[in-house]
């Protein structure tokens, strides 16, 4: 089944707010077997919205619209849907009574403008909104079922689950079944991933593999289709196992999209104490790790040693080492990790020192060069990475995620993981 999603509002079209509703709707309805044909973001334009609904109705089985259900003149979803369906708006006395009751409970006078929220396309089914004043509705445009939901995410999510999902399940009980799985990888470029995936990413493949990249993290999704759920699950299980075997080196989780969470859970589970020493990332590695609930049990301390003086005073990196090799070097990265481990008493320590740019690079040490140090039970090592991106923030993001991934890859074996 094909799905169209329309997010409306001038604040979305102008970039003042980010549309998060569409991604949530697409992900949730994919579980019901609906693949998103198109996502459209529009301003508060009745004519454009009506034309979009007509266009999508020729391609899609269902359309979900968010936004434009408020009480003001720029809330045009009701009138646009009626226009697309070739009908008019009618007042729902029942919806109006509920609105008056809602305002009565708040002990405030009922604004006349809110009556607009009780008008719907003729023949539409009203969808209750227990979390706000804007009721939604369901109507038909061409062959497509159209669901109009409020824009605030809290209200939208509740109505999607309570009103839309049950109706779609009832309307398409005998459709194709889908089963899906997700994998999160780090350390592999998107192009290299595509090369190794081969025909798995062909758009006609079943199961179908897709991938997105952000901050060096690849999110791979596998979707299998079959006549029933058992068949889809069997197809998925086979491809998922093949995927694990092919990409074992880079998979860091099947549940956690954030490398910090994947690492943090393992540190907590195995009671491994950690310290972090950062230069070019300026505390970003520690910030990411401290998002993990319960991490205080194992994260001993973090050092932001941006200057050479700080490296010497806080981490006891010898001045002579910095003078000889420079702050961005294997030797200094190892000394930073060793100093963090010794000062904190943590078994594990990671350090980051690099050139994030946009200035400061040389032919020998270009912008994007980052050295990482590891100290594990007193043994130090270092790793070099060169990030071929021009953005200072991207270099810092890549570096922080790399530090977390290096720790994950180098945790002591289970038998050695004492406190």
N, C-alpha and C positions, 0 to 999 in steps of 0.2 A: 504494500500500500504506500502511496505517495503522500507526503505532508508538505504543506506550505506554511510558513511562519511570517507574520507581519508585526513589526514593532513600530508603534506610532508615537509621535511627540516631537515638537520642535527642539526640545532639549537633547534628544537623541540625534536628530539630523544635523544639529549645529556642533555636536561634540561636547556639549556642556555636561552630559551624563553618558555613561557607557551602558549599552544594551546587554544586560546579563540574562534577561528572561529567555531570549531565543535559544541560547546554548542549553539552558536547563530543560526547556520544552523538547528540543531535539533529542537530547540524551534520554529523557524519560519515555518519550513515545517510541523511540527505537526499540525499547524493550517490548513494546506491543506489536512490533513488526512494521512500523511506519518509518520509511526512510525519507529524510528531508530533501525535497526537490529544490527548494529555494528559500532563502531568508531575505526579507526586504525590510529596510528601515526607511520610514517616511516621516515627514513633518506633519503638522496638523492641517492636512489638505484633503477636503472631502472628495473632490474630483479625482485626485491621484489615488486615494485609497479605494474608491469604488472601481476604478479601472484596474487596479492591481488585483482586487478580489475576483473580478471577471476573468482576468488573464490566468490567475492561479487555478480557478475553478475548472478550466479546461485541461489542466495538467494533474491536479491533485484530488485525492479522495477526501482529505480533511484539511482545513485551514484554521490556524489559531492566530487570533489577533490580540495583541496586548496594548493597553493604553487607550485614551480617548473616550473614557466612560464617565468623566467627571461632570460637574454641573455648569461649566463655563461654555462660552460660545465657541471656543477653539477645541472642544471635545466633540469630534465629528464622527466617531466610529458608528454610532447608531444610525445616523442619517446616511453615511456612506454605504453601510451594509444594506439598508433598505433600497438605496439607489441601485446597487449592484444586483439585488434580487428582483428589481422591477416592481417594488411595492411602496407603500407609504408607512409612516410611523403612527402608532396608536398608543393611547395612554393605558397603562395597566393600573387599575384602581388598587389591586392587591399589592403591587410593588410600591405604589404611593403610600398606602397605609403603613407598610413596613418601614419606609423612610421616615414617616412622621413619628412612628413609634421609636425608631432609633434616636432621633433628635430629642424626643420626649424623655428618654432615659438619661440623656445628658443634661436635662433641665435647661435647654437652650431653645429659643424660638426657632421654628422651622423656616429656613431661608427660601424665598420664592424660587430662586434659581435652581434649587435642588430638585424641583419638580421635573426638570429636564431628564433626570436619571430614571424616571418612571415611564419614559416613552421608548418603544421598541418597534422593530420592523414587524409589520402585520404577520401573524402566524408564528412568530419566534417563541421559543421556549425560554423562560427566564431561569437563570442560574443564580442561586443564592450565594451571597457573599457575607459570611458571618463576621468577617474582620474589618469591614469598611462599609461606606455608604453606597458604593457603586455596584449594583447588580450586574452580572454578566448575562449573556444570552446565547442561544443556539438557533441558527436558521440555516436555510439551504440556499446556496448560490450555484445555479447550474446543477452539476452532479455532486458538488462538494458540500460536506457538512462544515459550516463555519461556526467557530466558537469564539466569542468575544469576551476577554478577561481584562480585569483592571491592570494598570501598569505597575503599581507598587509590588515589588517581588514577594513580600510576605503574603499579600492578598492573592497574588497570582498563583503561588505555589500551592496554597491551600485549596483553591478552586480547581486547579489542574488535577489534583489528586482526588478530590471529592466529587467533582462534577463532570470533568472531561474524560478521565480515564475509564470510569464505568460505562459511559455512553459509547466510547469507541470500542470497548471490549464487546459490548452487546451488539454493535452494528457490524462488526467483522469477526464473528466467531469462527468462521471456517477458512480464514486466510492463511497465508504462509507463516510458519513459525520461525523465529530467529533465536539464536543463542550467541552470546558474545563473551569475549575475554579481553583483558587489558594487561599490557606489560610495560614496564618503565625501565629504560636503558640509559646508560651514561658512558661516554668515552668513544662513541661511534658517531661519525658524521651522518647526516641525513642521506647524502649521496651514496656513501658506502653501504648504508643500510639498504637502500633501494637496489644496489648491485647484488647484494647477498640475498635479497628477498626474491628477486627474479619474477617469475610468473605469478607468485602469490599476490602481487599488487596489481595484476591485470584487472581492469574494471569488471570483467565478466567472470572473474574467479569466484568459486564457492568452495570453501570459505574465502572471504575477501579480507585482505590485509590493508590497513591504512596507517599513516604515521603523521604526527605533528612534532615540531621541535621548538623548544624554548629553553634558553639558558644552558644549552648543552644537553638537556634532558630530552630524550625521544619518548613519546607516548605512542605505543603501537596498539592498535585495536583490531581484533579479529572478529568478524561477523559471519556466522554460518546460517544458511537457509535450508529449510526442508518442509515437507508437507505437514509434519507434526513436530512437537517439541522434542520427543525422544530422538528422532532422526537428526534434528539440528544439533542437539547436544552431542551425539556421537561424532558427527562431522567436526564439531568444534574441538572435542577432546583429542582427536587424532592430529589436527593441525597445531593445536597448542603444544602438544608434546614435541612435535617436530620443531616448533619455534624455540622451545626451551633448549633443545639440543643444539640448534644452529647458532643461537645468540647467547649461550650460557655465560660467556666471558663478560658481557655487558649488562645483563639483566640485574638490576638491583632490587626490584620488587615487583610483585603482581598486585599489590594493594595500595602502596604508598607512592604517590606521584612526586613527592618531595624527597630528595636524597637525605635531608636532615632527619626526617621521620624514620626512614629505613635504617639509618645508622643509629639514631637515638634509641630505638626500640631494642636493638641488639646490645648496645652498651648497658642499658638498664637491665635487660634480662640476664646478662652475664656479669653484671656488677663491675664493669671496667671503668676505672677512673680516667678522666681525660683533662688535658690542658691545651689551650690554643694560644699561639703567638702570631699576631698579624701585623703586616706593614701596609701593603698597597690595598688590601681589602678593608682596612680601617674598622674592624669589628664585625664585618658582615658574616663571617663564618660563625662567630659566637651568636649573633642575632638570629641566624637561621636555626641553630641548634636549640636555642632557648625557647623556640616555639613549641617544642615537643613536651607534652605534659609529663611530669615526673623526672625530667632530665636533671634536676637539682641533686638527685641521688648520686649522680656520677660525674657531672660537669664540675670540676674542681675550681678552675678559674681561667680567665682569658686576659691576655696582654695585648694592648694596641701600642706597638712600638714603632711609630711612624718615622721618628728621627733616628739617626745613628746613635746619638747620645742615649736615647731610651733603650735601644738594643743593648748597649753596653751596661747601663745602670740597672735595668730591670731583669735582663736575661743573661748578663755576664758574658756577652759576646766580646771577645778581645778586640780592642781598637786596631791592633796590628792585622787582624784577620780582615776587617773591613777595608783598611788601607790597601792591603795586598790584593784582595779579590773583588772588592766592591760590595755594597750592600745587597745587590741582586746577584747572588752566586750560590753555588751548591754548598760551599763551605759555610757561608753565613746562615743559609737556611737550616743546615744541620745543627749549627751552634744555637740558633734560636730555639729549635725544637728541644734540644738537650737542656738548654737553660730553663725552658718552661716546665719540663718534666722534673728537673731537679729542684726547682724553687717551689713547686706545688706538691711534689710527692706523688704525682699521677703516673701510672704505668705507661699511659699513652700520651703523646703530644704531637701536634701537627703545627707547622709554621708556613707562612706565606710571605714571600717578598718578591716584588716585581715592579714593572714599569707600566702603569695603567694609562699614561698619556694625558692629554694629547701631545705634551712635550716631554723631553727628557730622554728620548731614545737616541741610540747611536747605531752605527753599522754593525758593531759587535753585539750590542745589547739594544735591540729595537723595541719600540712600543709593542706591548703584547707579550714580552718575555716575562715569565713568572717561574720562580723556583719554589719548590715545596720541600719542606723537611719533615721527616718522621722520626720519632724516638719511641721505640718499643722496648720496654724492660732494659733501658740503658743503651740499646744499640741504635745508632743513627744511620739514616740513609737519606737520599735526596732524589727528586724527580724534576725534570725540566719540561715546561710546556710553552709553546708559542701560539698564542691565540691570534688568528688572522682576521681580527675584526677591528674596526676603526673607533668604535664607541668606548669611551672610558667606562661607562656603566656596564656595558656588556662584558668587557674584560674582567671587571671586578666580579660580576655575576658568575662567569665561567670559572674564574679562579676559586671562588668560594665553594661552588659545587664540586670542583675537582678536589679540593682539600677534603671535603666530606667523603667523596668516593674513594680517595686514596686510603683514608682510615678504614672504611668498610672492607676494602680489598685486603687490608693488611692486619686485620684483627688477629690476635693470638689464637692458635688452635684451641678448641673446646677444652681439651685436657690441661691446657696451660692457663686457662682464664680464671685464675683465682682473684681474690679481691685486691 
